[in-house]
Amino acid sequence: MGLGIMGQPMALNLLKGGHTLRVYGRRAESMLPLEHAGATACASAAEATRGCEAIFTMVADTPDVEQVIFGPSGVAEGAARGSVVVDMSTISPVATRSMAARLAGRGIEMLDAPVSGGEVGAVNGTLSIMVGGKPEVFDQAKPLFECMGKNIVLIGANGAGQVAKACNQIVGAVALESVAEGLTLARKNGVDPGKVRDALLGGFAWSRVLEIHGRRIVERDFKPGFKAKLHQKDLRIVTETAAQLGIGLPQSALIAQHLNALVGMGCGEEDSAAVAKVLEILSGLKL
Amino acid sequence: MKIGFVGLGAMGRPMAQNLIRGGHELCVWARRAQATKPLTDAGAQASPTPALLAAQCQVVFTMVTKGEDVEQVVLGSDGIIYGAKAGTVVIDCSTIAPATTRRVAQVLAEKGVEMLDAPVSGGEQGAIEGTLSIMVGGKAEVFERVQPVLRCVGRTLVHIGESGAGQVAKAANQLALIVAIQGIAEAMVFARANGVEFRPVWEALTKGFAGSRMLEVVGQRMIERQFVMGIDANLHLKDSLIVLQCAHESRTAVPGAALAAQAFNALFARPGTRWDSAAILKVVEEMSGFPGRGS
């Protein structure tokens, strides 16, 4: 279920792995490439689920997962006892635990398995997959994960995969903000940010984010990538989880505000590295 | 006029009492049946469900904690919507997300039932004294119609705009408050870390340009280290979530509020639950090694 930028190539990789695939996407045209590759297109999530041992969901946000699983004609209506629902969306860990408990009540297993690695990783089958759930269910699903990803880690019980993904988003977002601030300081001082980046890459400040997002900022290349509006959503999950669990996360809270501003500027479809624009405006630089 | 009142907590109870004092016939409902006792003693009639209450009232107040609670008492089973006639006015005084308010108002409108969002400011004291500030969203003519009723519970009544506008105003109010609380706590720790007692600083500040109601009330509680409930920090935490959710949806950067909300989060990681918002001081102190910090 869910054949967007990520779901489509992941589903294709399952087909390539020799599995029989039934698919459902809200937009019927999203199912076409899968149908051409041999999958069966279905009229609802419940129908796509019937007779399947494993059911993958890859949608945008917590309410979308709740809808596709528990909504009318949802996965829960079609799934057989003993089947496994694997949610690869990035959503709230708290909501994930409650959905896993509801499914367990119907004799259905659930794994949360959010991914990192973006569209490129999904196409190449090289995603990092962070999994929460029972070890024996994980072992059962592992060959399927191996069709889609490389670095596959069982983090802990239900929800633990989403916690790991939230940690990933915190570290990534704070790194992005720091790169954007550093390069803004350079620009504001009339220093070539490209040269600063080159110098920093050789030293202690090296990071993947400085390499990839730093280049985007220097070259003003904000074609996504990872869309700002999705990054905004992921940080909302982080800040809401922090409030639910009583955790102070000042950096994440600030960056979430900068992403709000970026999306508010009309840049939601750009790569989230465009957050540099918010800092540039803050310091009176021309975009 | 026959008026219904749903939700009789620390705020709802005195507000309902002021409506009786204003000469209105009152019908009440609360989740905990014993909460209706002080009102029935004062002459109100208790109703078994919000629906039955709404069936006999022209105006129905709701004063509950969360958005889900409003949805429950208005749209849930035996909710107000199942009793209210066309033309009835629902006045929701709870503090909830503007988006939730708009959704509930729309469902009611389909049945010809009017709704105003009318969150209040002024706390328990203001509710008892009938001096609340009330920020109203909804149709202007509906506001005009119920203004005499609102006068029984509040002194400052402002029609802010259409449905949800009252909640937006209240969220802005809470945003300003939580940032102010953080500022006061920081000023206090800053003074102490620099070897200056806060009480004389506070006395000087309250008279000057930094003077505010918050500085007077919360500042004093911080100085006296009264950290148990007065202003329930839980409610500020809940309101900070409304602010951040609203900022997310409206794509607005609210960096000060976002940071202050983290201190509230952190407060609830500490043992004890019934914190006053002045206890934010503890979070700010501990960051800099107080109490027990060496010179």
Interface residues (C-beta under 8 A of the other chain):
Chain A: Q232 R236 T239 E240 A242 A243 L245 G246 I247 G248 L249 P250 A253 L254 A256 Q257 H258 N260 A261 V263 G264 G268 V278
Chain B: L237 S240 L241 L244 Q245 A247 H248 S250 R251 T252 A253 V254 P255 A258 L259 A261 Q262 A263 F264 N265 A266 L267 F268 A269 V283
